[in-house]
Amino acid sequence: MSRVTGRLLSRHSRVMTPPIRRCMASKASTSYAAITHPEDNASLSEAYLSKIASHSAYLTNTYARPPLILSHGKGSWVYDAIGRKYLDFSAGIAVNALGHGDEEVAQLAGEQAGRMIHTSNVWYNEWAGELAKLLVETTVQHGGLGFAAGGKEKRGEGGAKVFFSNSGTEANEGAMKFARKYGKERWAAEMTNGVGAARKWEDSTKTRVIHFTNAFHGRTMGSLSATANPKYQLPFTPLIPGFDLVKYNDVDGFRATINEDTCAVIVEPIQGEGGVFEGSIEFFKTLRKECDRVGAVLIFDEIQCGLFRTGNMWAHSSFPLDCQPDIITMAKPLANGFPIGAILVRDYIAQSITPGSHGTTFGGSVFATRLAHHVLTRLSSPTLTGHIRSIGSHLDSRLSKLPSYFPDMVKEPARGRGLIRGIPFVDHSVPAKLIDEARRRGVLLLTAGKDAVRLVPSLNVERAEVDFAMDVIESVLGTMQSKN
Ligand SMILES: Cc1ncc(COP(=O)(O)O)c(C=O)c1O
C-alpha cells in the first residue's frame, strides 16, 4: 500500500484502511520496490509494437492479449524482451507449480531429450509405468480416490490405474468414455441377469452424463458439452447429446435428475474457471450415494484444484470415504508446463478398458512422464506441502482483510482454499480493471467466472511475493475506491 493510497483511503472513515507500508512488501528479508509498466504506445518501442502486430496477424484471435511478449522467467517472476518484470500470480493458469526456469526441471529435460522423447504407446517406455505407480501410491498415501490417507481403509475393491493424455480436456474426454463403456457393460450384464451375454453396444440407454453450472471441463466436444457456458457452447452446437445440467451444490436438483440412464457425473471439487466455488460435503455425499444407487461413475475433475494446490494432494483428499470419486482427472501442473494429462481410475472400472478401448499417439511419452515423475516427487515432499500450507494461510490472512478495507467493493471473503483463491467483487466490471492495472504495476492475475479475480500462483511462491501481490491489489483497489 503506497502512502498516497493510504491517505486517500483514510478519508473514508467507515472503512478500515490497509496499513501504510514503507515498501511494497510488508515483511521478510526480501522486499520489492514498486513497479510501473506503462502500456501506452509512447512507452513501448516501435519494434515491440510491430512484433505484436505481426504475431497477431498470424495467430488465431482466440485470446484478447495485452501488449506483452513474455520471454523468460525465474521462480514466480517472468520477464519480457525489453526487461519488464512481472510477478506471475497466474502461473500459466495454475500450471507452473515449481515456478519458471527451474534448474532441475531444465537439466532433466535436456538429458531426457538427448536420450529419447517419444516412442508411441505400442511399446512400454522407461517412465510412463513409473509415473503411474507414483501417482497411485502417492494418492493412497495422501488419501483420495476412495483411499483414506495411509491406505488402510478404502471404498471399493482393488487399486487404481492410469491413462496418460496430453491435456485436461482430453483427460475428461477419456474419463467420460471409460464411464460410458463401464456403464454399458454393467447394463448389458443386468439385462441378462448377470449372465453377461453379449448385447449390442448401441442398445444401451446407460449413457447420460450429469454436469454442473459454472463448471469448466475443456474445449473438445465432449468436455465442452459438460461446460454449460453459453459463450463457449452456443457457437458450436449441436453438442454431444445426453448431458444433463444441475446447479452446483443443489442436492435436491441432483436427486431429481440422476436416474438409471446416468452413466457418469463429472464435477470439480473446487470450480476454477467458473469463479472459484467450493462444493459442500453434503453435496458430494449425495453425489456418491446416488451414483452408487444407479450404478454411475463419479468423476472428479481436479485439473485445476488438484496436485497439491490446496495443500493436500487432491482437493478431495480430506473428504470422508463416502464422498470419494471413482475417477480423478488431472493435467496442468503435472509436468510443470510440459503438456500432460492423466486419468486415475479405480480397478473396478479400469477392468472395462481393454486394447482398442482408447488410445493416443503422444500421451504418456517418456519425456513427459519422466518430467512429471520428477515434478510429482518434489510436489509431494513434506517440505513443499508444508510450505504450501503455511504460504496459503498467510495469503488467507491478507485476503481476509479485503472486505473490511473495501466494503463497497469486496462484500464477501475470498473463495477457495490454499493457493486457489477468488476475490469476489460486487461490480462485475472490477475484475478486468483490477487485472489491467495490477499488470501495469507488475503483477499478473486472472479472472474467474463473472465476478472474481483469481490467484493461482506457483506453489513455491514466497511470503514476500504474496505480500507484493497483495500490496498491489490493495493499492489498485484503493485507487479505484477513492475515485468512486
Ligand atoms: C477444471 C478444468 N478442467 C479442464 C480444463 C481443460 O484443460 P486443458 O486446457 O488442458 O484442456 C481446465 C482448464 O482450465 C480446467 O480448469
Ligand as a Chemical Component Dictionary entry (heavy atoms), coordinates in Angstrom:
data_LIG
# 
_chem_comp.id                   LIG 
_chem_comp.type                 NON-POLYMER 
_chem_comp.pdbx_formal_charge   0 
_chem_comp.three_letter_code    LIG 
# 
loop_
_chem_comp_atom.comp_id 
_chem_comp_atom.atom_id 
_chem_comp_atom.alt_atom_id 
_chem_comp_atom.type_symbol 
_chem_comp_atom.charge 
_chem_comp_atom.model_Cartn_x 
_chem_comp_atom.model_Cartn_y 
_chem_comp_atom.model_Cartn_z 
_chem_comp_atom.pdbx_ordinal 
LIG C1 C1 C 0 -11.086 -27.830 -14.123 1  
LIG C2 C2 C 0 -10.562 -27.851 -15.536 2  
LIG N1 N1 N 0 -10.858 -28.892 -16.326 3  
LIG C3 C3 C 0 -10.410 -28.960 -17.586 4  
LIG C4 C4 C 0 -9.636  -27.972 -18.127 5  
LIG C5 C5 C 0 -9.142  -28.076 -19.547 6  
LIG O1 O1 O 0 -7.774  -28.307 -19.533 7  
LIG P1 P1 P 0 -6.900  -28.054 -20.866 8  
LIG O2 O2 O 0 -6.933  -26.591 -21.118 9  
LIG O3 O3 O 0 -5.541  -28.581 -20.506 10 
LIG O4 O4 O 0 -7.531  -28.838 -21.948 11 
LIG C6 C6 C 0 -9.312  -26.856 -17.351 12 
LIG C7 C7 C 0 -8.527  -25.746 -17.917 13 
LIG O5 O5 O 0 -8.520  -24.650 -17.444 14 
LIG C8 C8 C 0 -9.784  -26.804 -16.024 15 
LIG O6 O6 O 0 -9.510  -25.763 -15.228 16 
# 
loop_
_chem_comp_bond.comp_id 
_chem_comp_bond.atom_id_1 
_chem_comp_bond.atom_id_2 
_chem_comp_bond.value_order 
_chem_comp_bond.pdbx_ordinal 
LIG C1 C2 SING 1  
LIG C2 N1 SING 2  
LIG C2 C8 DOUB 3  
LIG N1 C3 DOUB 4  
LIG C3 C4 SING 5  
LIG C4 C5 SING 6  
LIG C4 C6 DOUB 7  
LIG C5 O1 SING 8  
LIG O1 P1 SING 9  
LIG P1 O2 DOUB 10 
LIG P1 O3 SING 11 
LIG P1 O4 SING 12 
LIG C6 C7 SING 13 
LIG C6 C8 SING 14 
LIG C7 O5 DOUB 15 
LIG C8 O6 SING 16 
# 
